[in-house]
Each structure stands twice: as structure tokens, then as C-alpha cells.
């Protein structure tokens, strides 16, 4: 086996199992940094060993064993990791811990990262990195900070977990409400990062964890709401791209949607509504799931209820205002009340960073094109393209610009 093949396989395992392995390594000691260092050394060892001896039958077990050996060596203050034939044979023979133990360790680490002793602003980024395997620069982009600043914050949080002796346990149910929202935010963040352009490993893992959290807290409407939200989006997986180009939801082929998953998600959303008190406001994930359920209804009705979407976005912005919600609201209002009204709503958005927010320019371009202002629309699409970070969206924007230029020629 070539070194490049070994590296590719190690990278595959890293994407699929990083969070599980970190959780298993850190759950006993509470030292996330040491666990990350040990696992990094195990990956280096894999790149040296696998090209010569072949990939083990159970690569996750191999990495876990070598990482544990590295951690033992560290405890003995031996800076050098020695991989003997005996260690390799033991690693190849050892089965990775049972799935129930893996899951328990991951849940423990999720709730550790959501502990009240940690700063609220670092909880979700910490979960995204330690449990779900995102790099600091990926997380930094999502939180609009520099990679170096995010990396420093993450290191400080990990050190605090160890120094404060935060226990690696799944809390009692009465503590769920206080800590669950940060856990849910991290799971949704991981799903969103991987959804459009990733290989699917992370988004599938996030959906799996959302289902486990819903089972863990069946009376928590937001846990149910998140699982419903991801389920509605996941149901459209096969329709989201066409030859690598983004296909907006209203233009997707509904025959490619997973109707069983849509029905399951709708059932979860109904359950969530029944768990709320009559006076309570639906949580953000429930409202966003309701928005996705309206889109999903097109598979039955054949049309999109833009008025319902407009009303739901109004409710979302009233209770949970955000730049994304404001731009999305303007987009659905443009479909419901006309492009001029959509432009008016875009003009009154007051969030910071609006001019560098790519969807703002894309929605503005759509409205301008609908009003026949072709040159201005092309310019707005070009601005959106300059800010676009993912290939499917870039290709879609390029097609829009090309179509408008043909009109102008």
C-alpha cells in the first residue's frame, strides 16, 4: 500500500470517528488536550505503519489502542511513542468499545462542553471541534472571528475543563433545559457545515446525535424540533444538487424527496408542539422546522405556501432575530407580496455585517431581476459571487449571471 493510500484511509477514519475517539480517550481523565495530542500521534503512527503492514481490519480500534498507549507513555513522562509488533498485534485484535459505550462517551463530552462553568460563547464551538471534529478555521468562519482567536478560545476552554474538574457525566434530566440548547446548537451547526458540500459523514453523524438527544429528552420540545428540522432538510438530500450545481428548494424535484422521512419529521414536530405549554413561545428549532414543513408540503400540494412562510418568518424574527432570518424573510415576502416589497424589507435590515453577507446580495439580485432591472441584478449577483464560499452555490450564481448577461446582449 502506498503512503498516499494510507493517508487517504486515515483521513476517512478521522472524519468519521474523530469525535468518538476523542470522547473515549478523554472521558476517564477529563483532559481533552491530552486526548487530542495522543490521537494526533496515533494518526502519525498510522501513516508510518499502514503503508508497510496494511490497514488493520479495525482501524478505529487500532488508533484507539495506539492513542491509549501514547497517553500511558505521557503519564510515565516518556516523550517517545514506541510501536512494537506486540502493540500492533494487540491493536489489530482488539475490538473497539461497544457502540453503547461510544455513544455514552460522546453524550458525556457534549454535556461537558455545555457546562455552565464554561463561557456561553465557547460552548458550541467547543462541541463542534471536540465531539464533531471540525477544524478551528471552519468554526471561526461560522462565528465570524479569526482562526487564531478561535483556536486560543478553544484551548482556554479545554484547560478550564481539566483544571475545574468538570465531570464527564450525562447530567440528570432536571439539568437538561439549562444545557441542552448549547448541545442542540452544536449539532445543528455541524449538520449545516457539512450539508451542502461535505462528504456526508458529519451531517449523518449530526442527524444521528439529534435523534439520540430527542430520545434522551423526549419531553424537550426543542430537542424534538431540531430532529424534525434536520429530518426535513435531510429528506431533500438527493435533490439539493444537479451536476454539482445548487438547486434552490422551490425548484427541486419533489420526486427525489424522501417522503417517509418527511412524514417522520412532521410527526416529531407535532410531538414538540404538544410538549409546550399553551402560553409558551415555540423555540427557534421548532419554528425553523415549521418553515421546512411548509416547503415539504409542496410534495403533496404541488405549490409553495408563501403566505404561510412569510408569517412563520415574521414569528421567527420577532422571537429570535438574526441576519439570516431577516434576509430569508425578505426572500419569501418577495414571493408572496412581490419583488418590490422584498427589496423594501432588505433595505430596512439593520444587522451588522449585512454588506458582506452573501445571501443578502443574492436575494437582492433575485428581486431586481424580477423587476426587470437586469444590469443591477447582474451586479448584485456578482457581489454575491465574490462572497460565496462553497462551490455548488458559486456555480448557481455563475449561471444566474450568465443568464442575465445573455438578456443584456
C-alpha positions in Angstrom: 0.0 0.0 0.0 1.3 3.4 -0.9 1.7 6.2 1.7 -1.0 8.2 -0.2 -3.5 5.4 0.2 -2.7 5.1 3.9 -3.1 8.8 4.3 -6.5 8.8 2.5 -7.7 6.0 4.7 -6.5 7.7 7.8 -8.3 10.9 6.7 -11.5 8.9 6.2 -11.3 7.4 9.6 -10.5 10.9 11.1 -13.6 12.4 9.5 -15.9 9.5 10.6 -14.5 8.7 14.0 -12.6 11.7 15.4 -15.3 12.8 17.8 -16.0 9.2 19.0 -12.3 8.6 19.7 -11.7 11.9 21.5 -14.7 11.2 23.7 -13.5 7.7 24.6 -9.9 9.0 25.3 -11.0 12.0 27.4 -13.9 10.5 29.3 -11.7 8.9 32.0 -9.2 11.7 32.5 -11.1 14.9 31.6 -8.1 16.1 29.7 -9.2 16.9 26.2 -5.9 18.4 25.1 -4.0 15.3 26.1 -6.6 13.2 24.2 -6.2 15.3 21.1 -2.4 15.1 21.3 -2.5 11.3 21.8 -4.9 10.8 18.9 -2.7 13.1 16.6 0.3 10.9 17.4 -1.8 7.8 16.6 -2.6 9.2 13.2 1.1 9.9 12.6 1.9 6.4 13.6 -0.8 5.1 11.2 0.8 7.0 8.3 4.2 5.3 9.2 2.8 1.8 9.8 -0.1 1.2 7.5 1.8 1.5 4.2 4.1 -1.3 5.4 1.7 -3.6 7.2 -1.6 -2.8 5.6 -4.6 -1.2 7.1 -5.9 -3.0 10.1 -9.2 -4.8 10.0 -10.5 -2.4 12.7 -8.7 0.9 12.1 -10.7 2.8 14.8 -9.6 0.2 17.3 -6.0 0.4 16.1 -6.0 4.2 16.5 -7.7 4.0 19.9 -5.2 1.5 21.2 -2.1 3.4 20.0 -3.5 6.6 21.4 -4.1 5.0 24.8 -0.5 3.7 24.7 0.7 7.2 23.9 -1.3 8.6 26.8 0.3 6.0 29.1 3.7 6.9 27.9 2.9 10.6 28.6 1.9 9.7 32.1 5.2 8.0 32.6 7.0 11.1 31.2 8.3 9.1 28.3 8.2 11.6 25.3 8.7 8.9 22.7 5.9 6.6 21.4 7.3 3.2 20.6 5.1 1.0 18.4 6.2 -2.7 18.7 5.0 -5.7 16.8 3.2 -6.8 20.0 1.4 -3.4 20.3 0.3 -3.7 16.7 -0.9 -7.2 17.1 -2.9 -6.2 20.2 -4.4 -3.2 18.4 -5.4 -5.3 15.4 -7.0 -7.9 17.7 -8.8 -5.5 20.0 -12.4 -4.7 19.1 -13.4 -1.1 19.6 -15.6 -0.4 22.6 -19.2 -1.3 22.2 -21.5 1.2 20.4 -23.4 1.8 23.6 -20.1 2.9 25.4 -19.1 5.0 22.4 -22.4 6.8 22.4 -22.3 7.3 26.2 -18.9 8.8 26.0 -19.9 11.2 23.2 -23.0 12.3 25.1 -20.8 12.9 28.2 -18.5 15.1 26.2 -21.4 17.0 24.6 -22.7 17.9 28.0 -19.2 18.7 29.4 -18.8 21.2 26.6 -22.2 22.7 27.6 -21.3 23.0 31.3 -22.4 26.3 33.0 -18.8 26.8 34.2 -17.7 27.5 30.6 -18.3 30.8 28.9 -21.6 30.6 26.9 -20.0 31.8 23.7 -17.4 29.0 23.6 -19.8 26.0 24.3 -21.0 25.4 20.8 -17.5 25.9 19.1 -16.0 23.5 21.7 -18.6 20.8 20.8 -18.1 21.4 17.1 -14.4 20.7 17.5 -14.1 18.0 20.2 -17.2 15.9 19.5 -17.8 16.5 15.8 -14.3 17.0 14.6 -14.4 20.4 12.9 -11.2 22.4 12.4 -10.8 25.7 14.2 -10.7 27.6 10.9 -14.1 26.1 9.9 -15.6 27.1 13.2 -14.0 30.6 13.0 -15.8 31.2 9.7 -19.1 30.3 11.1 -18.6 32.6 14.1 -17.1 35.4 12.1 -13.8 35.6 14.1 -10.2 34.9 13.1 -8.9 31.3 13.2 -6.2 32.2 15.7 -8.7 33.9 18.0 -11.0 30.8 17.9 -8.1 28.4 18.4 -7.0 30.4 21.5 -10.5 30.4 22.9 -10.9 26.6 22.4 -7.6 25.9 24.1 -8.5 28.0 27.1 -11.9 26.2 27.4 -10.2 22.8 27.3 -7.8 23.8 30.0 -10.6 25.0 32.2 -12.5 21.7 31.8 -9.4 19.9 33.2 -8.5 22.5 35.9 -12.1 22.9 37.2 -12.6 19.1 37.3 -15.8 19.3 35.3 -17.1 15.7 35.5 -17.7 13.7 32.3 -21.2 12.6 33.0 -24.6 12.8 31.3 -26.5 15.1 33.8 -29.7 14.3 35.5 -32.8 15.1 33.4 -33.6 18.2 35.5 -30.3 19.8 34.2 -31.2 19.2 30.6 -33.0 22.5 30.0 -30.0 24.5 31.1 -27.5 22.7 29.0 -29.5 21.2 26.1 -29.8 24.3 24.0 -26.0 24.6 23.6 -25.8 20.9 22.7 -28.6 21.3 20.1 -26.9 24.4 18.6 -23.7 22.5 18.1 -25.3 19.5 16.5 -27.2 21.8 14.1 -24.0 23.8 13.4 -22.2 20.6 12.5 -25.0 19.5 10.2 -25.1 22.8 8.4 -21.3 22.9 7.8 -21.4 19.5 6.0 -24.8 19.6 4.4 -24.1 21.3 1.1 -20.6 20.4 0.1 -19.3 17.8 2.6 -19.0 14.1 2.1 -22.0 13.4 4.3 -20.2 11.8 7.3 -20.5 14.8 9.5 -24.1 15.6 8.6 -25.2 12.0 9.1 -23.4 11.9 12.5 -25.2 15.1 13.5 -28.6 13.7 12.5 -27.8 10.6 14.4 -26.9 12.6 17.5 -30.1 14.7 17.2 -32.2 11.6 17.3 -30.3 10.3 20.3 -30.9 13.7 22.1 -34.6 13.5 21.2 -34.8 10.0 22.8 -32.8 11.2 25.8 -35.1 14.2 26.4 -38.5 13.2 24.9 -40.3 16.0 26.8 -37.9 18.7 25.5 -39.7 20.4 22.5 -36.6 21.9 21.1 -34.8 18.5 21.0 -37.7 17.2 19.1 -37.8 20.3 17.0 -34.2 20.0 16.0 -34.6 16.4 14.9 -37.6 17.4 12.9 -35.7 20.3 11.3 -32.7 18.2 10.3 -35.1 15.5 9.1 -36.9 17.8 6.7 -33.7 19.0 5.3 -32.2 15.5 5.1 -35.2 14.4 3.2 -34.1 16.6 0.3 -30.6 15.3 0.1 -30.9 13.7 -3.3 -32.5 16.8 -4.8 -30.1 19.5 -3.5 -27.6 19.4 -6.4 -27.8 18.9 -10.1 -24.5 18.1 -11.7 -22.8 19.8 -8.8 -24.9 23.0 -9.0 -27.1 24.2 -6.2 -30.8 23.7 -6.7 -32.9 26.1 -4.6 -35.7 24.4 -2.6 -38.6 25.8 -4.6 -37.0 24.4 -7.8 -36.2 20.9 -6.5 -37.8 17.8 -8.0 -40.1 16.6 -5.2 -40.0 13.1 -6.6 -36.4 12.9 -5.3 -37.6 13.8 -1.7 -37.8 11.1 0.9 -41.5 11.1 1.8 -41.1 8.7 4.7 -38.6 11.0 6.4 -40.8 14.0 5.8 -43.7 12.2 7.5 -41.5 11.2 10.4 -40.2 14.7 10.8 -43.8 16.1 10.7 -44.7 13.6 13.4 -41.8 14.8 15.6 -42.8 18.5 15.0 -46.4 17.6 16.2 -45.0 15.9 19.3 -42.9 19.0 20.0 -46.0 21.3 19.8 -47.8 19.0 22.3 -44.9 19.3 24.8 -45.2 23.1 25.0 -47.4 24.8 27.5 -50.3 26.8 25.8 -48.6 30.1 26.9 -45.0 29.2 25.7 -43.5 30.5 22.5 -42.1 27.9 20.2 -38.4 27.6 20.2 -36.1 28.5 17.3 -35.7 25.0 16.1 -39.4 24.4 16.2 -40.1 27.5 14.2 -37.4 26.6 11.7 -38.8 23.1 11.4 -42.2 24.5 10.8 -40.8 26.6 8.0 -39.2 23.5 6.5 -42.5 21.6 6.8 -44.2 24.2 4.6 -41.6 23.6 1.9 -42.1 19.9 2.4 -45.8 20.3 1.8 -45.1 21.1 -1.9 -44.6 17.3 -2.4 -48.3 16.9 -1.7 -49.9 20.2 -2.9 -47.7 20.9 -5.8 -47.1 24.6 -4.7 -45.4 26.6 -2.0 -47.5 28.5 0.5 -45.5 31.7 0.5 -48.0 33.5 2.8 -47.5 30.8 5.5 -43.8 31.1 5.1 -44.0 34.9 5.4 -45.9 34.6 8.6 -43.6 32.0 10.1 -40.5 34.1 9.3 -42.2 37.1 11.0 -42.7 35.0 14.1 -39.1 33.8 13.9 -37.7 37.3 13.6 -39.9 38.5 16.5 -38.7 35.9 18.9 -35.2 35.0 17.6 -33.9 37.8 15.3 -30.9 37.1 13.2 -29.4 38.3 9.9 -30.1 35.0 8.2 -33.8 35.1 9.3 -34.2 38.7 8.2 -32.8 38.0 4.7 -34.8 34.8 4.4 -37.9 36.7 5.4 -37.4 39.3 2.7 -36.9 36.5 0.2 -40.3 34.8 1.0 -42.1 38.2 1.2 -40.8 38.9 -2.4 -42.5 35.7 -3.5 -45.7 36.4 -1.5 -46.1 40.2 -1.9 -43.9 40.9 -4.9 -40.2 41.8 -5.5 -40.6 45.5 -4.7 -41.8 44.6 -1.2 -38.9 42.2 -0.9 -36.5 44.9 -1.7 -38.1 47.2 0.8 -37.6 44.7 3.5 -34.0 44.2 2.6 -33.5 48.0 2.8 -34.7 48.1 6.4 -32.4 45.3 7.7 -30.1 46.8 10.3 -27.8 43.9 11.3 -24.0 44.5 11.3 -22.1 42.7 8.5 -25.0 42.9 6.1 -22.9 44.1 3.2 -20.6 41.1 3.5 -23.4 38.6 3.9 -23.7 36.7 0.6 -27.4 35.7 0.8 -28.3 39.4 1.1 -26.9 40.2 -2.3 -28.3 37.0 -3.9 -31.9 37.8 -2.7 -31.5 41.5 -3.7 -30.4 40.3 -7.2 -33.4 38.0 -7.5 -35.7 40.9 -6.6 -34.1 43.2 -9.1 -34.2 40.6 -11.9 -37.9 40.1 -11.2 -38.5 43.8 -11.6 -36.7 43.8 -14.9 -33.6 45.7 -13.6 -31.3 43.3 -15.3 -28.0 45.3 -15.1 -28.4 46.0 -11.4 -29.4 42.3 -10.8 -26.2 41.1 -12.6 -24.1 43.4 -10.4 -25.8 42.2 -7.2 -25.3 38.6 -8.3 -21.6 39.4 -9.0 -21.3 40.8 -5.5 -22.8 37.6 -4.0 -20.4 35.5 -6.1 -17.4 37.4 -4.7 -18.5 36.5 -1.2 -19.5 32.9 -1.9 -17.6 30.2 -0.1 -19.0 26.9 -1.5 -18.7 25.5 -5.0 -22.4 24.5 -5.6 -23.6 28.0 -4.7 -20.8 29.6 -6.8 -21.9 27.5 -9.9 -25.5 28.5 -9.3 -24.6 32.2 -9.1 -22.5 32.0 -12.2 -25.4 30.5 -14.1 -27.6 33.4 -12.9 -25.1 36.0 -14.0 -24.6 34.3 -17.4 -28.4 34.2 -18.0 -28.7 37.9 -17.2 -25.8 38.8 -19.5 -27.4 37.0 -22.3 -30.5 39.1 -21.8 -28.4 42.3 -21.9 -26.5 41.3 -25.1 
